[in-house]
Amino acid sequence: MNVAFDTLNASRRLRDAGLEERAAEAIVELVQSAAHFPDISGLATKTDIADTVKKADIADMATKTDIIDMVKKADIIDMAT
């Protein structure tokens, strides 16, 4: 996302606020370079990742039917021994 940034106006405002010219220019350059950083708003957050892991864990869990089938098999094995 490109943002229009009036570097001359920003530098003037910083100097008017009492900053030395070199400091004002350095700040303006930093702000201008920050405007060129990539957009990271679409990256997953820790919460997003945790939610995905929880969903995967839930999907991997056995259903009630699976548990009943396992119990039946265990009962059959116990009866056979």
Phi, psi and omega in degrees: 000118177271131179243130177289129182225117181278094184294322181296313180297317180297316179297317178299316181296321178293319178294320178296333179278358175109001178281149175291157184302317181297318180293318180298316180295321179296318179296316180298319179297319179296316180295318180296318180291328179294332180292345182261005177293150180294153178283117181252012184295339181269000181286151179288142176269171176301322179295318178301315181294317179298319178297320179295318179297318179299317180298320179294320178297318179296319180295328180280343181293150178287145176278169178302321180297318179298318181294317178300317179298320179295319179296317179300317179296320179295321178297318179297318179296318179297322180291329182284339182260000000 
